[in-house]
Amino acid sequence: MNNYFKNKLKDRLTYCKSWKHDIDMYLANKEITKQADKEFYKTRPVLKLVLNIYFLPYNLLRLARYLRIRHEYKKNEIEMVVLSEKLKESVLSKKLKENKNWRTYGNK
């Protein structure tokens, strides 16, 4: 049962790392798009103003989504730390049990 739990923790940690990598890529691409938009609208400030007013509700929803992603990203980082600690504890407790069994084996 202990190995099953340990494997599940490893799988979950792998998933968290993969998710973090995907979100890093998403945020990096979002920054590139933001810089491209900024460069494009440098010479068209009136168009930018009109579009920002027109798309205000949509932009607010995008902001809420971005804030949610950032929140989940920070939560995921903490979860990765906790999972790593649990795995280390599992490995240490297994080694301690092995040492304890070794000592009791010779004393029978």
SULJO-V252881 format. One record per residue. RES is the residue in one small letter. PHI is phi in degrees with one decimal (999 if undefined). OMEGA is omega as a letter, one per 20 degrees, with the letter a starting at -180 (999 if undefined). Layout:
RES|PHI|OMEGA, RES|PHI|OMEGA
This chain:
m|999|a, n|-64.5|r, n|-65.4|r, y|-61.3|r, f|-63.4|r, k|-63.1|r, n|-65.2|r, k|-64.7|r, l|-63.4|r, k|-63.9|r, d|-62.0|a, r|-65.9|r, l|-64.6|r, t|-62.4|r, y|-62.3|r, c|-62.3|r, k|-66.1|r, s|-64.4|r, w|-62.4|r, k|-62.1|r, h|-62.5|r, d|-63.1|r, i|-68.7|r, d|-58.8|r, m|-64.8|r, y|-61.3|a, l|-67.7|r, a|-65.2|r, n|-67.3|r, k|-64.5|r, e|-64.4|r, i|-62.5|r, t|-63.5|r, k|-63.7|r, q|-66.4|r, a|-65.3|r, d|-63.4|r, k|-60.9|r, e|-66.2|a, f|-65.2|a, y|-86.5|r, k|-59.6|a, t|-91.6|a, r|-130.0|a, p|-67.2|a, v|-68.3|r, l|-60.9|r, k|-62.6|r, l|-62.1|a, v|-62.5|r, l|-65.8|r, n|-64.6|r, i|-68.8|a, y|-64.0|a, f|-96.8|a, l|-56.2|r, p|-60.4|r, y|-64.7|r, n|-65.2|r, l|-67.4|r, l|-65.9|r, r|-64.7|r, l|-63.3|r, a|-62.3|r, r|-63.7|r, y|-62.1|r, l|-64.4|r, r|-64.9|r, i|-63.6|r, r|-62.6|r, h|-63.0|r, e|-65.2|r, y|-63.3|r, k|-65.7|r, k|-63.9|r, n|-65.3|r, e|-60.8|r, i|-67.1|r, e|-62.8|r, m|-63.3|r, v|-64.4|a, v|-63.4|r, l|-62.9|r, s|-62.2|r, e|-64.6|r, k|-63.1|r, l|-65.3|r, k|-63.7|r, e|-61.3|r, s|-63.0|r, v|-66.7|r, l|-65.1|a, s|-66.6|r, k|-65.9|r, k|-64.7|r, l|-64.2|r, k|-64.5|r, e|-64.0|r, n|-64.1|r, k|-65.5|r, n|-65.6|a, w|-63.7|a, r|-67.4|a, t|-76.6|a, y|-64.3|a, g|-77.2|a, n|-92.7|a, k|-72.3|999
